[in-house]
């Protein structure tokens, strides 16, 4: 396994600068060195802030863009590869309008948009605003690549070290680890004599690695007086078969990921995470992004894995819909209908879910994708089964969805 990210969290007062970051750059750098010395490859070091509408003053387009560009530069100068500026907020509806311009003027800044919370319910205006952002951002870069840096958030609390979901709450700086651990699932079932044996092996592997990570983190937390939030041990994949959750499904006995039985496989893997003892933050589920997993990409291209399948798996294991290639002419209404399902599932099951949707200009369902990006596996554009929303669901109502008892 690898460390996908060491993520630091700060609460800027007026902007991201050395004073706001404090000792975090040193802590994160030392964490990288210590993890490397213990055999963990660290892929990225990242910084996340409280939601930008809370600290950018005045909240005007020119000021927001200026603050975002400045934050990106300050983070880069301090050694962070990426920065998350937090989500646009339903209680500050104008904040959604600034997101496309921020993404246009930055290269390494990530953002989100909150469409649903346990307290407020599903805010349909915020959901529509997220759909509009996705559509606008799809044209900023070739292949709709700009939407890699934006996600719609449903019932997602602060503290996840995974981007674009990451954001902070509170005034004290903090840090957390995000893992890339799909290979642990592949290895656990490679020579397992039974499903129970494979699951126990995976749980043991997570606990052993989690203990090593936690010891390093807790020592650094004391040294720098920075809060350690925990580990998000989500089984994140990489576009190689040895790092593929799709491969793990198939090692367990599914002929092809996406066929019936995959839901059970997803639940079994997540139960292994749930059974492990380690300090937790974030999702701690399965990341099933078709464009970041070589086997899932192949099964999606073969039409064996659909958006509906991925949404269903989120009910038992996942983190939502991630890097989903969609037709470039998808309307905001069609996108909003899919986001509505994600939000309803998140609130009804009381779990955090995100949606990172990627309409690709000029592409239709079934067309091959052509990303030139080392962290992506090419697939085909997935069919979006929606004609949009109308009637009562097309209003500005806020929908109350209670957790199922």
N, C-alpha and C positions, 0 to 999 in steps of 0.2 A: 504493500500500500504506500501511497504518497500523501503528502499534505497539500491539498489543493490551495489552501490559503491560510496565512496567519493574518487575522483581521483585527486592527485596532479601532476603537470607537471613541469619538470625542463629541463634545457639545460646544461648538463655537458660539461666541457671543455676538460677533459682528462679521467674522470671516475666518477662513482657515489660514492660520499662520503658525509660526514657531511657538508662540505663547499658547495657542489653542492645543497644539499637539503635545507640548510638554515633553515628558520622557518617553513617549510612545515610540518614536523612531528608534531610540536606543534599545528599548525593550524588544521590539519586533526584530531588529537586526540580531540581537543576542539570541533570541528564540530561534531564528533561522540557523545560526551557527551551532547551537546546542542540538537542535533536531538533526542537523546534518551529521554531527559527530556521533549520533546514536543510530545512524543508518536510515533516517527518514529524508527523502528528497522533498524539498520545499519548492513548490511551483511558483507561488506568487505571495507578495506581501501587500496588503490592502488596507485602506483607511475608509471608515464609514462615519458619517455625521448624524446628528439629529435631523429630522425633516427640514429641508431647506426653507420652507415657508416660515419656520419658527425663528430663524436667525438672519435671514436676508432682509434688511431694512434700508429704504422703503421697498416694498414688494412691487417693483416696476420691472418691465422687461429689460431695460438697459442695465439696471442695477443687478437683476438676477443673473444675467449673462456675464456681467463683469465679475460677480462673486464666484460663479461657477468656473470661469476661466482661471481666476486667481487661485481658487481652491485646488484645481487640477495641477497648476504649476507648483504650488507650495507642497502638495503631496508628492509630486515627482521629485522635487528638489530634496525632499526628506527621505527618499528611498522607497516610496510606495509605488507599486506599478499601476494601481487603479484606485479610484475613489468613488464611493457611493454617497450621493448627496441626499439620500433619503427619499421618501415618497411625497408626492403631492397629496394634500389632505382634503377630505370632503367638507370639513368645517371651514376651509379656506378655498372655495371653489375656483377662484381665479388662478390658483397655483397650478392647476392642470394646464393652463394655456401656455405656460412658460417652458414646458418640458421639451417640445420639439426644437425650439431655438437653442436650448442648452445642449441638446444632443448634436445639433448641427455645428455648434461652435467649439465643441470639445472632442477629444479622441478617446480618452480613458475614464470618462465620468459615466457612472451608471445612476439610474433613477427608477423610481416606482410610482405607482398611483394606487392609493387605497380605495377600493370600491366597496368593501364590506368589513364590518367589525361586529364582534359579539354584542357590543353595547348599542350601536346605531342600527344594525341590520344591513341590508343591501341598499345602498344609496344609488338609485337608478341614474341620477344625473352624473354622479362620479363614474359609474360604469360606462355611460355613454361617452364621457370625456376620455376615458382610457381607450375606448374603441377608436375615437377620433385621433388620439395620439398615435396609435398603432398604424392607422392608415396613412397619416402624414409622414411619420418617420420612415415608412417603408420606401419612400421615394428619395430619401436623403443620400443613400449610398447604393451602389450596384448590388443586385441580389437581395435587396431589402435588409441588408446587414445591420442597419442602424438599430433595428429592434432587438439585436442581441443585448443592447444596453438598457432595455426597458422591460418592466414586468408589472402586470396588474396583481395587486395583493389582496387576498381575502382572508381575514382572520389571522393575519401574520403579526405576531408580537415582535418587539425589538429584540436584537441580540443574535440574530442568525449571522454567521460569518460568510454565508454564500451570497454572491451577487446575482441578480440585482435586488434581492430581498433585504439586504443588510441595512439597518438603521439603528440609531442609538436612542436611549431615553435616560434622562437624569443628567447630572452635571459632572459626575466623576468619570474619568477615562476608564476604559476597560479593553479587554482583548479576548479573542476566542480562536479556536482552531476549526477548520473545515477539512474533512478528509476526502481523499479519492480512493475508495476502498472496495470497488466492485470486484477487484481481483481476489479479495478474501473470500467472496461468495463462490467464485469460480473454483478456487482451490479447495474450499470446504467440501464441495460435492464431486470433486474429480475422482476421488477414490473412496468415497463414503459407502459403507455397506447398507445404509438405510437412510431415509429422510431424517429420522431422529438423530442418527449419528452425524450427518452433515450439518444439521442445525446446531447441535451441541458444539461441533468443531468451529462453526462460524462464531457462535457466542463466545467461546473461549478465546478465539483469535482477537475479537473486538475488545474483550476485557484486558487481555495481555497488552495490546497496543495502547488501549485507553489509559492503563495504569502508568505506562512509560511516559505518555504525553502529559498526563495530569501532574506527574512529579516535576517535570521540567517547568510546566506552567505555574504551578504553585510556588516553586522557588523564585521564579521571576516576579510573580505577583507580590511576594513579600519584599523582595529586593527593591522594586520600583514603586511600591505602594499603589499598584494599579489592579483593579478588580479583574479576576479571571472568571469569565462568564461560563466557560465550559467548552465541550467538544460537540460539534455537529457531526456525528458519525454516520451521516447519510452515505449510502453506497453509491457514490458518484462514479460514472464510467469514463472511459477514454476510448477514442476510435481504434482500438486494437482488441482482438478477440479475447486476449487474456484479461482485459479490463472491461469486459462487456457483461452487463446484467442479462442481456438477451442470451449470451452464452451460458450464464448460470442457470437460467430457466431451462435451457435445452439439456444441460448436464443433469438436471433433476429428472428429466424424462419427458419434457414437452417436445414434440417433433419439430415444431417451429414456433418461436415466440409470437404470441398473438392468437394462437389457436386455443381452443378450450383447454382448461387446465392451467393457463398462464396466471389467472387470477389467484388460484390456490398457491402457485409457486411464489407469487408476489407476497402473499400473506405469510407464507412460511419464512421467507427471508426477513420480512419485517419483524416477525415474532422473535427471530434470533437477535435482532438489535434490541428489541424491547426487553429481552431477558438478560441483557448484559448490564453489568454494573460499571458505570463511568459517569463523570460529571457532565451533565447535558445542557445544551442550549440549541436553539434552532429546530430543525425539522426531524432529524434522526429517522429517516425513512429511505425509500428508494428514489433515486433520480433516474427517470426514464426518458431522456431526451433523444428522439430519433436521430438528430443530427450529430450527437456526440457519442453514439454507441454503434459500432460497426454492424453488429448483428441486428439490432433494432432498425437501423437504417435499411438493411437488406430486406427485412421482413416487411417494413413499410412500403418499400419499392415493389415488393411482390403482392401488395394489397392484402397481406395476412395480418397486418397490424394497422388499426384505424384510430382516429381521434376518439371515437366512442370507447374503444378498448382502453386507451390510456386514461380516459376520464374514469372509467370503471375501476381500473387498478388503483387510482388515487383514493378510492373509498376504503381500501384495506391497507395501503402501504405508502403511497407516494406523496409527492410534494406538489402535484398539479400537472399542468401541461407545460412542457419546456422545449424550446427550439422546435416549434411545430411549423413546417413549411406549408404555406397556404397560397391559394390563387391570388395573383396580384390585384385582381378586380374585386376582391372581397369588400363588401360594403360595410359601413360602420354598424348597420343594423345586423348583418350576419355575424360580425365579430362580437357585437354586444350580446347576441343570443348565446354564443359559446361562453363568453365571460359570465353570463348570468348562471349557467349551469355550474361553473366552477365555484362561484360565490355561494350558491345554494348548498352545494355539497360541503363546502368548508364550514358553514354555519350549522347545518343540520347534524353533522358529525363532530362539530366543535374541534376542527383541526386546521392547521395553517395550510393554505394552498396558494400557489401562484400560477399565472399564465404568461408565458413568454411566446407570443405568436409572431410569425414572420411571413407576412404576405410578400411574395416575390414578383416584382413588376414584370409583366409580359408572360408570366407562366400561368398555366391552367392545371387543374387536377390531373395527375398522371405524368406531367412533364418531369424530366430529370432535373435535379438541382445541379448547380455547377459552382459550388463554393471552392475558392482557393484559400483554404484556411486550415492549418495543421490540426486544429482541435475539432474539426468537423469531418464526418463521413457523409459523402453525398448519397442522396436517396431520391425520392420522387415527391412531388407536391401532393399533399393529402387533400381529399375531398372534404369540403365544409358543408355539412348537411343542414343548411339553414336558409330560409328566405327572409330572415330578419324578424323583428318583433313588431307587433301592432296591437291595437286595442289597449287594454289596461296596462300591459307590460311595457308599453311605449310611452308611458306618462312619466312625470317627475316624482312619482311616489317613492317613499322609502319602505322597503319590504322587511317586515319582522319575521325572521326565520329562527325558531327556537331549537335548541339542542334536543334531539330525540331522547326520551327517557326510557 
